[in-house]
């Protein structure tokens, strides 16, 4: 019996060793950590299909899914422009219509008159809403709608098509007084153009496009890189200068982008232009918010410094306004005009999704000539402002168009 019991324990001994007690240390198996526990990485490799529990100590922030994994219908993006920005707009009125048909103004009125509405007060109310939505402004909108209402009650319109024609004529009449192209005085040599505007309106790009235009007209010109706060603006202007074979006056490399004296750059530019017999000098300035009184006062200093060399300089103070700004453009122009006396406007970025109606508000309140309009990215897309072409591009040609 004793031999039987001994053999029994001998058989059980390996099984007992396979299940050690909690107090007995065990030797880690191959690939196991010294503590005897498997790491998270080892478990993940062994069980790839089992989801790991969420971390509780330091949860990671959610990461946006890659665009390739998201269906297009789930992404809310602005509509793409219906034209190729790398191709110049067509000549004449067709180019204006092609580039402005995506504006908020054109979409509002295209949908309004495509429904063949009845000639009644409801139609006038819809016109009023469309004008306000397009940033035409309360005062200008009220003037337009009340004029149409009086004429409708006097039975001057046979149908809605006649009212559309009257609206077109009123809008053109509002812009016609400010549709004045820039005239270069041949007696002023050089003719000095000082460009101003808030940040990001396309001021430096506009200068480059103007340089291309004047160069194509056979004029000699020079650029003064007065945006001393932004090194990229100086480099951008120098690229435009090289592209059009136009000299650029700038401060030394050690002061570029460090807020140097913009007035001294303008002064040096005017001095150099006089010495070389240049016809046109375009001076850039740093973009600034109209609420920054110190920077606004600097514009007055630039004007005074230029006046020391030429009592009539600058001959044109050209303010660049972003067409997507809306009614805020009015307060911008009001402050710049008070500081430096704006004599001409360039309204940029009218292509794409710009509302466009702010042009009418600017014309009605200030009456300052609109020299150019930007309807695309190409140099040729900086157009001399044409009131008739602009309005025709915003309104449908006829009912149902």
Sine and cosine of phi, psi and omega as CSV:
sin_phi,cos_phi,sin_psi,cos_psi,sin_omega,cos_omega
0.00,0.00,-0.59,0.81,0.01,-1.00
-0.90,0.44,-0.71,0.71,0.05,-1.00
-0.86,0.51,-0.56,0.83,0.01,-1.00
-0.91,0.42,-0.70,0.72,0.02,-1.00
-0.89,0.46,-0.64,0.77,-0.01,-1.00
-0.91,0.42,-0.69,0.72,0.01,-1.00
-0.90,0.43,-0.53,0.85,0.03,-1.00
-0.90,0.44,-0.73,0.69,0.02,-1.00
-0.92,0.39,-0.53,0.85,0.05,-1.00
-0.91,0.41,-0.59,0.80,0.03,-1.00
-0.95,0.32,-0.55,0.83,-0.04,-1.00
-0.99,0.15,-0.32,0.95,-0.11,-0.99
-0.86,0.51,-0.71,0.70,0.03,-1.00
-0.88,0.47,-0.60,0.80,0.00,-1.00
-0.92,0.39,-0.61,0.79,0.02,-1.00
-0.92,0.40,-0.59,0.81,0.02,-1.00
-0.93,0.38,-0.44,0.90,-0.01,-1.00
-0.96,0.29,-0.32,0.95,0.00,-1.00
-0.83,-0.56,0.98,0.21,-0.06,-1.00
-0.94,0.34,0.36,-0.93,0.05,-1.00
-0.97,0.25,0.20,-0.98,-0.03,-1.00
-0.91,0.42,-0.47,0.88,-0.06,-1.00
-1.00,0.10,-0.28,0.96,-0.07,-1.00
-1.00,0.06,0.82,-0.57,0.04,-1.00
-0.93,0.36,0.57,-0.82,0.03,-1.00
-0.90,-0.44,0.42,-0.91,0.04,-1.00
-1.00,0.02,0.75,-0.66,0.01,-1.00
-0.91,0.42,0.64,-0.77,0.07,-1.00
-0.98,0.22,0.08,-1.00,-0.03,-1.00
-0.90,0.43,0.79,-0.61,0.00,-1.00
1.00,0.03,-0.10,0.99,-0.03,-1.00
-1.00,-0.04,0.48,-0.88,-0.01,-1.00
-0.95,0.32,0.37,-0.93,-0.01,-1.00
-0.85,0.53,-0.46,0.89,-0.02,-1.00
-0.97,0.26,-0.14,0.99,-0.01,-1.00
1.00,-0.01,-0.04,1.00,-0.01,-1.00
-0.95,-0.30,0.54,-0.84,0.05,-1.00
-0.99,0.15,0.61,-0.79,0.03,-1.00
-0.97,0.24,0.22,-0.97,0.02,-1.00
-0.88,0.47,-0.63,0.78,0.00,-1.00
-0.89,0.45,-0.65,0.76,-0.02,-1.00
-0.92,0.40,-0.65,0.76,0.02,-1.00
-0.91,0.41,-0.65,0.76,0.00,-1.00
-0.90,0.45,-0.59,0.81,0.02,-1.00
-0.95,0.32,-0.55,0.83,-0.03,-1.00
-0.98,0.22,-0.54,0.84,-0.03,-1.00
-0.80,-0.59,0.97,0.26,-0.08,-1.00
-0.92,0.39,-0.39,0.92,-0.09,-1.00
-1.00,-0.03,-0.08,1.00,-0.04,-1.00
-1.00,-0.08,0.82,-0.57,-0.01,-1.00
-0.94,0.35,0.72,-0.70,0.03,-1.00
-0.98,0.22,0.54,-0.84,-0.01,-1.00
-0.93,0.38,0.49,-0.87,-0.01,-1.00
-0.91,0.42,0.60,-0.80,0.02,-1.00
-0.95,0.33,0.58,-0.81,-0.02,-1.00
-0.91,-0.42,-0.36,0.93,-0.08,-1.00
-0.97,0.26,-0.85,0.53,-0.03,-1.00
-0.74,-0.67,0.99,0.10,-0.02,-1.00
-0.92,0.40,0.66,-0.75,0.02,-1.00
-0.98,0.18,0.53,-0.85,0.05,-1.00
-0.94,0.35,0.54,-0.84,0.02,-1.00
-0.90,0.43,0.64,-0.77,-0.02,-1.00
-0.96,-0.28,0.72,-0.70,0.00,-1.00
-0.90,0.44,0.67,-0.74,0.00,-1.00
-0.92,0.39,0.48,-0.88,0.03,-1.00
-0.92,0.39,0.50,-0.87,-0.06,-1.00
-0.87,0.49,-0.49,0.87,-0.05,-1.00
-0.94,0.33,-0.37,0.93,-0.04,-1.00
-0.99,-0.14,-0.03,1.00,-0.06,-1.00
-0.96,-0.27,0.77,-0.63,0.03,-1.00
-0.91,0.41,0.57,-0.82,-0.05,-1.00
-0.83,0.55,-0.53,0.85,-0.04,-1.00
-0.93,0.37,-0.31,0.95,-0.05,-1.00
-1.00,0.01,-0.09,1.00,-0.04,-1.00
-0.97,-0.25,0.82,-0.58,-0.01,-1.00
-0.99,-0.14,0.98,-0.21,-0.04,-1.00
-0.81,-0.58,0.35,-0.94,0.04,-1.00
-0.94,0.35,0.54,-0.84,-0.01,-1.00
-0.90,0.44,0.65,-0.76,0.00,-1.00
-0.95,0.31,0.57,-0.82,0.03,-1.00
-0.88,0.47,0.54,-0.84,-0.07,-1.00
-1.00,0.03,0.58,0.81,0.02,-1.00
-0.44,-0.90,0.29,-0.96,0.04,-1.00
-1.00,-0.02,0.93,-0.38,-0.08,-1.00
-0.92,0.40,-0.30,0.95,-0.01,-1.00
-0.99,0.12,-0.15,0.99,-0.01,-1.00
-0.96,-0.27,0.75,-0.66,0.01,-1.00
-0.86,0.50,0.52,-0.85,0.04,-1.00
-0.92,0.40,0.45,-0.90,0.01,-1.00
-0.89,0.45,0.43,-0.90,-0.01,-1.00
-0.94,0.33,0.42,-0.91,0.08,-1.00
0.95,0.30,-0.36,-0.93,-0.08,-1.00
-0.91,0.42,-0.47,0.88,-0.02,-1.00
-0.89,0.46,-0.62,0.79,0.04,-1.00
-0.90,0.44,-0.66,0.75,0.06,-1.00
-0.88,0.47,-0.71,0.70,-0.05,-1.00
-0.92,0.40,-0.65,0.76,0.00,-1.00
-0.87,0.48,-0.63,0.77,-0.09,-1.00
-1.00,0.07,-0.43,0.90,-0.08,-1.00
-0.98,-0.20,-0.05,1.00,-0.06,-1.00
-0.93,0.37,-0.30,0.95,0.05,-1.00
-1.00,0.00,-0.01,1.00,-0.02,-1.00
-0.94,0.35,0.38,-0.92,0.03,-1.00
-0.87,0.49,-0.58,0.81,0.01,-1.00
-0.89,0.46,-0.78,0.63,-0.05,-1.00
-0.90,0.43,-0.64,0.77,0.00,-1.00
-0.91,0.41,-0.65,0.76,-0.02,-1.00
-0.89,0.45,-0.74,0.68,-0.07,-1.00
-0.98,0.19,-0.48,0.88,0.07,-1.00
-0.89,0.45,-0.69,0.73,0.03,-1.00
-0.94,0.33,-0.54,0.84,-0.03,-1.00
-0.92,0.39,-0.79,0.62,-0.08,-1.00
-0.99,0.13,-0.21,0.98,0.03,-1.00
-0.96,0.28,-0.24,0.97,-0.01,-1.00
-1.00,0.03,0.10,0.99,-0.02,-1.00
0.76,0.65,0.87,0.49,-0.12,-0.99
-0.95,0.31,0.34,-0.94,0.07,-1.00
-0.98,0.22,0.41,-0.91,0.00,-1.00
-1.00,0.08,1.00,-0.01,-0.01,-1.00
-0.47,-0.88,-0.07,-1.00,-0.03,-1.00
-0.91,0.42,-0.50,0.87,0.03,-1.00
-0.89,0.46,-0.61,0.79,0.05,-1.00
-0.90,0.44,-0.69,0.72,0.03,-1.00
-0.90,0.44,-0.61,0.79,0.04,-1.00
-0.90,0.43,-0.63,0.78,0.04,-1.00
-0.92,0.39,-0.62,0.78,0.06,-1.00
-0.89,0.45,-0.67,0.74,0.01,-1.00
-0.88,0.47,-0.69,0.72,0.02,-1.00
-0.89,0.45,-0.67,0.74,0.00,-1.00
-0.90,0.44,-0.64,0.77,0.01,-1.00
-0.91,0.40,-0.68,0.73,0.01,-1.00
-0.91,0.41,-0.65,0.76,0.01,-1.00
-0.90,0.44,-0.51,0.86,-0.03,-1.00
-1.00,0.06,0.19,0.98,0.07,-1.00
0.94,0.34,0.45,0.89,0.07,-1.00
-0.93,0.36,-0.46,0.89,0.02,-1.00
0.98,-0.20,0.45,-0.89,-0.08,-1.00
-0.92,0.40,-0.73,0.69,-0.08,-1.00
-0.90,0.43,-0.76,0.65,-0.02,-1.00
-0.91,0.42,-0.62,0.78,0.01,-1.00
-0.91,0.42,-0.71,0.70,0.01,-1.00
-0.87,0.50,-0.66,0.75,0.01,-1.00
-0.89,0.47,-0.69,0.73,-0.02,-1.00
-0.93,0.38,-0.75,0.66,-0.10,-0.99
-0.93,0.37,-0.67,0.74,0.00,-1.00
-0.90,0.43,-0.59,0.81,0.07,-1.00
-0.89,0.45,-0.68,0.74,0.04,-1.00
-0.92,0.39,-0.60,0.80,-0.03,-1.00
-0.91,0.42,-0.68,0.73,0.02,-1.00
-0.89,0.46,-0.66,0.75,-0.02,-1.00
-0.95,0.32,-0.54,0.84,0.03,-1.00
-0.93,0.36,-0.67,0.74,0.03,-1.00
-0.92,0.39,-0.45,0.89,0.07,-1.00
-0.99,0.11,0.10,0.99,0.05,-1.00
0.86,0.51,0.66,0.75,0.05,-1.00
-0.99,0.12,-0.29,0.96,-0.05,-1.00
-0.95,-0.30,0.80,-0.60,0.03,-1.00
-0.97,0.23,-0.55,0.83,-0.01,-1.00
-0.39,-0.92,-0.06,-1.00,-0.02,-1.00
-0.91,0.41,-0.47,0.88,0.03,-1.00
-0.91,0.42,-0.60,0.80,0.05,-1.00
-0.93,0.38,-0.59,0.80,0.05,-1.00
-0.91,0.41,-0.63,0.77,0.06,-1.00
-0.87,0.50,-0.67,0.74,0.02,-1.00
-0.90,0.43,-0.62,0.79,0.02,-1.00
-0.92,0.38,-0.65,0.76,0.04,-1.00
-0.88,0.47,-0.66,0.75,0.02,-1.00
-0.87,0.49,-0.71,0.71,-0.01,-1.00
-0.90,0.43,-0.63,0.78,0.01,-1.00
-0.92,0.40,-0.65,0.76,0.01,-1.00
-0.92,0.40,-0.67,0.74,0.05,-1.00
-0.89,0.45,-0.66,0.75,0.01,-1.00
-0.89,0.46,-0.51,0.86,0.03,-1.00
-0.95,0.32,-0.54,0.84,-0.06,-1.00
-1.00,-0.09,-0.34,0.94,-0.10,-1.00
-0.85,0.53,-0.66,0.75,-0.01,-1.00
-0.90,0.44,-0.44,0.90,-0.03,-1.00
-0.99,-0.16,-0.01,1.00,0.03,-1.00
-0.99,0.13,0.98,0.19,-0.07,-1.00
-0.79,-0.61,0.93,-0.36,0.01,-1.00
-0.91,0.40,0.41,-0.91,0.01,-1.00
-0.96,0.29,0.80,-0.60,0.05,-1.00
-0.96,-0.29,0.83,-0.56,0.03,-1.00
-1.00,0.08,0.89,-0.46,0.00,-1.00
-0.96,0.28,0.90,-0.43,-0.03,-1.00
-0.92,0.38,-0.33,0.94,0.01,-1.00
-0.97,0.22,-0.42,0.91,0.03,-1.00
-1.00,0.02,0.93,-0.37,-0.06,-1.00
-0.74,-0.67,0.98,-0.22,0.10,0.99
-1.00,0.05,0.38,-0.93,0.15,-0.99
-0.99,0.11,0.91,-0.42,-0.14,-0.99
-0.99,-0.11,0.82,-0.57,0.07,-1.00
-0.92,-0.39,0.88,-0.47,0.05,-1.00
-0.98,-0.21,0.87,-0.50,-0.04,-1.00
-0.98,-0.18,0.71,-0.71,-0.01,-1.00
-0.71,-0.71,0.22,-0.98,0.03,-1.00
0.38,-0.93,0.21,-0.98,0.02,-1.00
-0.98,0.19,0.08,-1.00,-0.04,-1.00
-0.92,0.40,0.66,-0.75,0.18,-0.98
0.99,0.17,0.26,0.97,-0.03,-1.00
-1.00,0.01,-0.11,0.99,-0.03,-1.00
1.00,-0.07,0.51,0.86,-0.09,-1.00
-0.92,0.38,-0.77,0.64,-0.02,-1.00
-0.91,0.42,-0.63,0.78,0.05,-1.00
-0.90,0.44,-0.64,0.77,0.03,-1.00
-0.89,0.46,-0.63,0.77,0.04,-1.00
-0.88,0.48,-0.68,0.73,0.03,-1.00
-0.88,0.47,-0.64,0.77,0.03,-1.00
-0.93,0.36,-0.61,0.79,0.07,-1.00
-0.90,0.43,-0.62,0.78,0.04,-1.00
-0.87,0.49,-0.68,0.73,0.04,-1.00
-0.88,0.47,-0.68,0.73,0.00,-1.00
-0.89,0.46,-0.76,0.66,-0.03,-1.00
-0.92,0.40,-0.59,0.81,0.03,-1.00
-0.91,0.43,-0.66,0.75,0.03,-1.00
-0.91,0.41,-0.44,0.90,0.06,-1.00
-0.98,0.18,-0.04,1.00,0.02,-1.00
1.00,0.09,0.29,0.96,0.00,-1.00
-1.00,-0.01,0.50,-0.86,0.15,-0.99
-1.00,0.00,0.67,-0.74,-0.03,-1.00
-0.51,-0.86,0.19,-0.98,-0.02,-1.00
-0.58,-0.81,0.52,-0.86,0.03,-1.00
-0.91,-0.42,0.63,-0.78,0.07,-1.00
-0.90,-0.44,0.89,-0.45,-0.07,-1.00
-0.99,0.13,0.99,0.14,-0.07,-1.00
-1.00,0.04,0.01,1.00,0.07,-1.00
-0.99,0.11,0.99,0.12,-0.10,-0.99
-0.99,0.13,-0.07,1.00,0.00,-1.00
-1.00,-0.01,-0.29,0.96,-0.11,-0.99
-0.78,-0.63,0.95,-0.30,-0.03,-1.00
-0.87,0.48,-0.56,0.83,-0.02,-1.00
-0.90,0.44,-0.53,0.85,0.01,-1.00
-0.92,0.39,-0.64,0.76,0.03,-1.00
-0.90,0.43,-0.71,0.70,0.01,-1.00
-0.89,0.45,-0.64,0.77,0.01,-1.00
-0.90,0.44,-0.67,0.74,0.01,-1.00
-0.92,0.39,-0.60,0.80,0.03,-1.00
-0.91,0.40,-0.57,0.82,0.06,-1.00
-0.91,0.42,-0.69,0.72,0.05,-1.00
-0.88,0.48,-0.63,0.78,0.02,-1.00
-0.90,0.44,-0.69,0.72,0.02,-1.00
-0.91,0.42,-0.63,0.77,-0.04,-1.00
-0.90,0.43,-0.58,0.82,-0.05,-1.00
-0.96,-0.29,0.15,0.99,0.00,-1.00
0.84,0.54,0.77,0.63,-0.02,-1.00
-0.85,-0.52,0.78,-0.62,0.02,-1.00
-0.93,0.37,0.57,-0.82,-0.01,-1.00
-0.82,-0.57,0.81,-0.59,0.06,-1.00
-1.00,-0.10,0.82,-0.57,-0.02,-1.00
-0.60,-0.80,0.27,-0.96,0.07,-1.00
-0.97,0.26,0.17,-0.99,0.00,-1.00
-0.90,0.43,0.33,-0.94,-0.07,-1.00
-0.87,0.49,-0.49,0.87,-0.05,-1.00
-0.97,0.24,-0.20,0.98,0.00,-1.00
-0.92,-0.39,-0.18,0.98,-0.03,-1.00
-0.91,0.42,0.76,-0.66,0.04,-1.00
0.98,0.17,0.11,0.99,-0.03,-1.00
-0.91,-0.41,0.33,0.94,0.07,-1.00
0.96,0.30,0.70,0.71,0.04,-1.00
-0.93,0.36,-0.07,-1.00,-0.06,-1.00
-0.99,0.13,0.96,-0.29,-0.01,-1.00
-0.93,0.38,-0.52,0.86,0.00,-1.00
-0.90,0.43,-0.60,0.80,0.01,-1.00
-0.94,0.35,-0.55,0.84,0.06,-1.00
-0.91,0.42,-0.70,0.71,0.04,-1.00
-0.89,0.45,-0.65,0.76,0.02,-1.00
-0.90,0.44,-0.73,0.68,0.02,-1.00
-0.88,0.48,-0.64,0.77,0.01,-1.00
-0.90,0.44,-0.69,0.73,0.01,-1.00
-0.92,0.40,-0.64,0.77,0.03,-1.00
-0.89,0.46,-0.71,0.71,0.00,-1.00
-0.92,0.39,-0.63,0.78,-0.01,-1.00
-0.91,0.42,-0.63,0.78,0.05,-1.00
-0.90,0.43,-0.69,0.73,-0.04,-1.00
-0.91,0.42,-0.52,0.85,-0.06,-1.00
-0.99,-0.13,-0.02,1.00,0.00,-1.00
0.93,0.36,0.56,0.83,-0.03,-1.00
-0.95,0.31,0.60,-0.80,-0.01,-1.00
-0.99,0.17,-0.68,0.73,-0.10,-1.00
-0.76,-0.65,0.74,-0.67,0.11,-0.99
-0.87,-0.48,0.84,-0.55,0.05,-1.00
-0.94,-0.34,0.87,-0.49,-0.04,-1.00
-0.96,-0.28,0.82,-0.57,0.06,-1.00
-1.00,0.07,0.40,-0.92,0.10,-1.00
-0.69,-0.72,0.31,-0.95,0.01,-1.00
-0.94,0.34,0.66,-0.75,0.11,-0.99
-0.91,0.42,0.65,-0.76,-0.05,-1.00
-0.53,-0.85,0.51,-0.86,0.09,-1.00
-0.96,0.26,0.57,-0.82,-0.03,-1.00
-0.93,0.37,-0.20,0.98,0.03,-1.00
-1.00,-0.01,-0.10,0.99,0.00,-1.00
-1.00,0.04,1.00,-0.07,-0.15,-0.99
-0.89,0.45,-0.60,0.80,0.00,-1.00
-0.89,0.46,-0.71,0.71,0.01,-1.00
-0.94,0.33,-0.56,0.83,0.05,-1.00
-0.91,0.42,-0.61,0.79,0.03,-1.00
-0.91,0.40,-0.47,0.88,0.02,-1.00
-0.90,0.44,-0.54,0.84,0.04,-1.00
-0.89,0.46,-0.64,0.77,0.06,-1.00
-0.89,0.46,-0.59,0.81,0.04,-1.00
-0.91,0.42,-0.67,0.74,0.02,-1.00
-0.87,0.50,-0.69,0.73,0.00,-1.00
-0.89,0.45,-0.68,0.74,-0.01,-1.00
-0.91,0.41,-0.65,0.76,-0.01,-1.00
-0.91,0.42,-0.66,0.75,0.05,-1.00
-0.89,0.45,-0.57,0.82,0.00,-1.00
-0.91,0.42,-0.32,0.95,0.03,-1.00
-0.94,0.33,-0.49,0.87,0.03,-1.00
-1.00,-0.05,-0.53,0.85,-0.01,-1.00
-0.57,-0.82,0.91,-0.42,-0.09,-1.00
-0.88,0.48,-0.40,0.92,-0.02,-1.00
-1.00,-0.10,-0.05,1.00,-0.03,-1.00
-1.00,0.05,0.58,-0.81,-0.08,1.00
-0.97,0.25,0.56,-0.83,-0.02,-1.00
-0.98,0.18,-0.36,0.93,0.05,-1.00
-0.58,-0.82,0.80,-0.60,0.13,-0.99
-0.96,-0.27,0.96,-0.28,-0.14,-0.99
-0.98,-0.21,0.90,-0.43,0.03,-1.00
-0.99,-0.15,0.76,-0.65,0.02,-1.00
-0.99,-0.12,0.81,-0.58,-0.04,-1.00
-0.85,-0.52,0.71,-0.70,0.04,-1.00
-0.97,0.23,0.85,-0.53,-0.04,-1.00
-0.91,0.40,-0.26,0.97,0.02,-1.00
-1.00,-0.01,0.00,1.00,-0.10,-0.99
-0.93,0.37,-0.58,0.82,-0.05,-1.00
0.99,0.13,-0.48,-0.88,-0.10,-1.00
-0.91,0.41,-0.30,0.95,0.05,-1.00
-0.90,0.45,-0.36,0.93,0.04,-1.00
-0.88,0.47,-0.48,0.88,0.00,-1.00
-0.91,0.41,-0.72,0.69,0.01,-1.00
-0.93,0.37,-0.55,0.83,0.07,-1.00
-0.88,0.47,-0.77,0.64,-0.03,-1.00
-0.90,0.44,-0.61,0.79,0.00,-1.00
-0.86,0.50,-0.69,0.72,-0.03,-1.00
-0.95,0.30,-0.68,0.74,0.01,-1.00
-0.92,0.40,-0.62,0.79,0.00,-1.00
-0.91,0.42,-0.63,0.78,0.03,-1.00
-0.92,0.38,-0.54,0.84,-0.08,-1.00
-0.99,0.15,-0.61,0.79,-0.16,-0.99
-0.70,-0.71,-0.07,1.00,0.03,-1.00
0.95,0.31,0.96,0.28,-0.02,-1.00
-0.92,0.38,0.74,-0.68,-0.02,-1.00
-0.90,-0.43,-0.13,0.99,0.00,-1.00
-0.34,-0.94,0.43,-0.90,-0.05,-1.00
-0.84,-0.55,0.52,-0.85,0.21,-0.98
-0.82,-0.58,0.87,-0.49,0.02,-1.00
-0.98,-0.21,0.90,-0.43,-0.08,-1.00
-0.97,-0.23,0.16,-0.99,0.11,-0.99
0.85,0.52,0.59,0.80,0.04,-1.00
-0.98,0.18,-0.25,0.97,0.07,-1.00
-0.98,0.21,0.16,-0.99,0.04,-1.00
0.98,0.20,-0.79,-0.61,-0.13,-0.99
-0.96,-0.28,0.26,0.97,0.03,-1.00
-0.88,0.47,0.59,-0.80,-0.02,-1.00
-0.96,0.29,-0.63,0.77,0.12,-0.99
1.00,0.07,-0.36,0.93,-0.08,-1.00
-0.94,0.34,-0.31,0.95,-0.02,-1.00
-0.89,0.46,-0.39,0.92,0.04,-1.00
-0.86,0.51,-0.64,0.77,0.00,-1.00
-0.94,0.35,-0.63,0.77,0.02,-1.00
-0.90,0.43,-0.67,0.74,0.04,-1.00
-0.89,0.45,-0.69,0.73,-0.03,-1.00
-0.90,0.44,-0.67,0.74,-0.07,-1.00
-0.95,0.32,-0.67,0.75,-0.11,-0.99
-0.98,0.19,-0.59,0.80,-0.13,-0.99
-0.93,-0.36,-0.56,0.83,-0.03,-1.00
0.92,0.38,0.34,0.94,0.02,-1.00
-0.99,0.15,0.72,-0.70,-0.04,-1.00
-0.83,0.55,0.70,-0.72,0.12,-0.99
-0.99,-0.10,0.94,-0.34,-0.10,-1.00
-0.99,0.16,-0.72,0.69,-0.10,-0.99
-0.65,-0.76,0.34,-0.94,0.09,-1.00
-0.72,-0.70,0.71,-0.70,0.03,-1.00
-1.00,-0.09,0.89,-0.45,-0.03,-1.00
-0.86,-0.50,0.36,0.93,0.00,-1.00
0.09,-1.00,0.02,-1.00,-0.07,-1.00
-1.00,0.02,-0.40,0.92,-0.05,-1.00
-0.95,0.30,0.46,-0.89,0.05,-1.00
-0.83,0.56,-0.56,0.83,-0.01,-1.00
-0.94,0.34,-0.25,0.97,-0.04,-1.00
-1.00,0.08,0.02,1.00,0.19,-0.98
-1.00,0.05,0.99,-0.17,-0.13,-0.99
-0.99,-0.14,0.56,-0.83,0.22,-0.98
-0.88,0.47,0.76,-0.65,-0.11,-0.99
-0.91,0.42,0.77,-0.64,-0.01,-1.00
-0.81,-0.59,0.95,-0.32,-0.08,-1.00
-0.87,0.50,-0.70,0.72,-0.04,-1.00
-0.91,0.42,-0.72,0.69,0.00,-1.00
-0.91,0.41,-0.60,0.80,-0.01,-1.00
-0.90,0.43,-0.75,0.66,-0.01,-1.00
-0.92,0.40,-0.67,0.74,0.01,-1.00
-0.88,0.48,-0.51,0.86,0.02,-1.00
-0.96,0.27,-0.45,0.89,-0.05,-1.00
-1.00,0.08,-0.53,0.85,-0.05,-1.00
-0.98,-0.20,0.52,-0.86,0.08,-1.00
-0.91,0.42,0.48,-0.88,-0.01,-1.00
-0.91,0.42,-0.56,0.83,0.01,-1.00
-0.33,-0.95,0.08,-1.00,0.03,-1.00
-0.88,0.47,0.73,-0.68,0.02,-1.00
0.99,0.11,0.00,1.00,-0.01,-1.00
-0.98,0.22,0.00,0.00,0.00,0.00
